[in-house]
Amino acid sequence: MAKRKRKRRRIGERCRFCRDKVKVIDYKDLQSLQRLLSSEAALFSKKRSGNCSRHQRMVKHAVKRARFLALLPYL
């Protein structure tokens, strides 16, 4: 059997929103939200995006609001 390599987070790495001390994720900031979506407009997982749980929930709610207002696609 081949060994699987695991990618470990460095101790100093933190969520991108925690590093920038972001309190609220705005649904109108489409550039930052689109970086967290795949080409099929699905959210990247917390593990892949590198967000903490709190900010991943905020991103989820912001994306849902942006989709409801037709700023982002549902596809």
Buried (B, 14 or more C-beta within 10 A) or exposed (E): EEEEEEEEEEEEEBBBBEEEEBEEBEBEEEEBBEEBBEEEEEBBEBEEBBBBEEBBEBBBEBBBBBBEEEBBEEE
